[in-house]
Amino acid sequence: MSQQAKLTATEREVLDDVARGLSNIQIALKQFRSHETIRTHVKNILAKLKARNRTHAVAIAYDTAILQCPLPHLPTTQAIPRQVSPPGHAMCEPGQPGRAASAPARRGVRERRGPR
């Protein structure tokens, strides 16, 4: 019996929401169910897929095609497109993580130079 056939439609719906990063309470509100019911569904999903935790269940679901990736993967021969910002928009420069290229230095604030 395939792994996909083991899960009910409700369990697949819960697993899809788990894959989207929703908590049990958020899933319950979205599906108009009790959070205890969602908790039971998650426990059943973990047992049926023999998963250690929610993340492992999602990984198994993608590996066994229970869940499908909504976006097509880029072929390995195609370059990943670079994001171009509009003129005047601050972007980080390579080699200086977290520091915007056009951000002015703050006045009156000294930089820390090690332990005090």
N, C-alpha and C positions, 0 to 999 in steps of 0.2 A: 504494500500500500504506500502511495507516495505521501510525502510530508504535506503537500498542499491539500490532499484529500482528508487529512487528519483534522485540519482546522475548520471550524464552522464559519459561516459568512460573518457572523458577529465578531468572532475572534480575529478574522482577517481584517475587519474594519478597525478593531482596537489595535491590532498590530501596526496597521498603516498609520494611525495616530501616534503610536509610540515611536515609530520611525521618524515622524515629524517633530519629535522632541516634546510632546505634550505630557504633562503629568496626569496621574489618575484622576485628579479632581477636574482638570481641564477637559479630559476626555469625557468624563461623566457629564459635565455641563454641555459639551458639544453634542453628545449623543442622547441627552435627556434620560440618563440612567443614574443610579446611585453609584457613588465612588466605591462602595463595597462590592457592587456587582462588577465594576471595571477591575477592581483588585482581583476578584475571583477569575475573571477572564484572563488577566495577565498571568496569574499563577498556572492556569490550565495551558496557556500558550507556552510558558517556560517548560512545563512538564512534557507536553507533546513534542516540542522541538528539542528537548534535552539540552536546554540552554542554561547557562550559569546565571545570567542576568538579562535585563532588558536589551542592552547593547548587543550581547551575544545573540539574542533571539532575532534582532533586526539583521545582523550579519548573516545568520543562517537563512533568514527569509529571502534576502537578496541573492545568496548563493544558490538556493534551490528554486528560484523564480516564483516564490510565493508572492513577493513584492517585485514590482518592475520599477526601474529607474525612470522617472518622468522625463528627464532630459537625455538626449542621445549623447554618447561619449564622442569626443573629438578623436579622429584617427591619429595615430602616433606620428604620421608623416606630416600632419598639418600643424603649422605654428599656432601657438596660443595667441589670440589677439591681445594687443596692449591697450589698456584703457587710457584714452587721451582726455585730459581735463581741459575745460574751456579757459581762454586767456584770463589771467588774474586770479585763478583758483589755485590755492596752495596745495602742493603735492610734496610728498617726502622725497628728498634727494637720495640717490643711492649712496651708501656709506655713512649716512647719518639717520639712523632709524628714529622715528618719532619726531623729527624736527622738520617743520615745513620750510620749503625753499624760500618763499617770499615773506615768511613771518618775521616781523621786526623784533629785535631783542627787547625784553622787558626792562624798563628803567627802574633803578632802585632795588633790584633783586640780585643778591650775590649768589653765585653758584657755589655749591658745596664741593670741597676738594678733598674728600676723604673723611676718615673718622674724626670726631671732635675730641 
